[in-house]
Amino acid sequence: NAAIDEDVDAIGLSILSGAHKTIFPKIMGILKEKGASDILVFGGGTIPKKDRVELESLGIGEIFTTGTDTHAIIDYLDRTLER
């Protein structure tokens, strides 16, 4: 709700618990339900490569692995949000 109320451009999640296949779909569903599916959702953490394709099919923008340089994430957001 805060993301919608504040009219954010993106939501970034760092998931190290292994709950990515639960949390990402839940957030995408809530955004769709509330008419806010235009908000970019991206994330990272300990997410196995085999799960990334499934998450990307839900509309998750990019999945970054642990240890990704923050400059790479900033560059991604700069490129993606320019559209």
C-alpha positions as CSV (number, residue, x, y, z in Angstrom):
1,N,0.0,0.0,0.0
2,A,2.8,2.4,0.8
3,A,4.3,2.0,-2.7
4,I,1.0,2.8,-4.3
5,D,0.2,5.7,-1.9
6,E,3.7,7.2,-2.6
7,D,3.4,6.6,-6.3
8,V,6.8,4.9,-6.6
9,D,8.3,3.8,-9.9
10,A,9.9,0.6,-8.6
11,I,9.9,-1.9,-5.7
12,G,13.1,-3.7,-5.1
13,L,13.2,-6.8,-2.9
14,S,16.2,-8.6,-1.4
15,I,15.2,-12.1,-0.5
16,L,17.8,-14.3,1.3
17,S,15.3,-16.6,3.0
18,G,14.3,-18.8,0.0
19,A,10.8,-17.5,0.0
20,H,11.1,-15.8,-3.4
21,K,8.5,-18.1,-5.0
22,T,6.0,-17.0,-2.4
23,I,6.8,-13.3,-1.9
24,F,7.2,-12.2,-5.5
25,P,4.0,-13.7,-6.8
26,K,2.1,-12.3,-3.8
27,I,3.4,-8.8,-4.5
28,M,2.7,-9.0,-8.2
29,G,-0.9,-10.2,-7.4
30,I,-1.5,-7.4,-5.0
31,L,-0.2,-4.8,-7.5
32,K,-2.4,-6.2,-10.2
33,E,-5.4,-6.3,-7.9
34,K,-4.9,-2.7,-7.0
35,G,-4.4,-1.5,-10.5
36,A,-0.7,-0.7,-10.0
37,S,0.9,-3.3,-12.2
38,D,2.9,-0.5,-13.9
39,I,5.2,-0.4,-10.9
40,L,8.5,-2.1,-11.7
41,V,9.3,-5.0,-9.4
42,F,12.9,-6.3,-9.3
43,G,15.0,-8.1,-6.7
44,G,17.8,-10.3,-5.8
45,G,19.3,-12.5,-3.2
46,T,19.8,-16.2,-3.1
47,I,17.5,-17.1,-5.9
48,P,18.5,-20.2,-8.0
49,K,18.9,-19.7,-11.7
50,K,16.1,-22.3,-12.4
51,D,13.6,-20.1,-10.5
52,R,14.5,-16.9,-12.3
53,V,12.7,-17.8,-15.5
54,E,9.5,-18.5,-13.5
55,L,9.8,-15.2,-11.7
56,E,10.5,-13.3,-14.9
57,S,7.4,-14.8,-16.4
58,L,5.4,-13.2,-13.6
59,G,6.7,-9.8,-14.8
60,I,9.6,-9.4,-12.4
61,G,11.9,-7.0,-14.1
62,E,15.4,-8.3,-13.2
63,I,16.8,-10.7,-10.7
64,F,20.2,-9.9,-9.3
65,T,22.4,-12.5,-7.7
66,T,24.1,-12.0,-4.3
67,G,27.2,-9.9,-4.6
68,T,25.9,-7.8,-7.5
69,D,27.6,-4.4,-7.5
70,T,25.1,-1.7,-6.6
71,H,26.2,0.3,-9.6
72,A,24.8,-2.5,-11.8
73,I,21.4,-2.2,-10.1
74,I,21.5,1.6,-10.4
75,D,22.4,1.3,-14.1
76,Y,19.5,-1.1,-14.6
77,L,17.0,1.2,-12.9
78,D,18.3,4.2,-14.9
79,R,17.9,2.3,-18.2
80,T,14.5,0.7,-17.3
81,L,12.8,3.7,-15.8
82,E,13.8,6.0,-18.6
83,R,11.1,4.3,-20.7
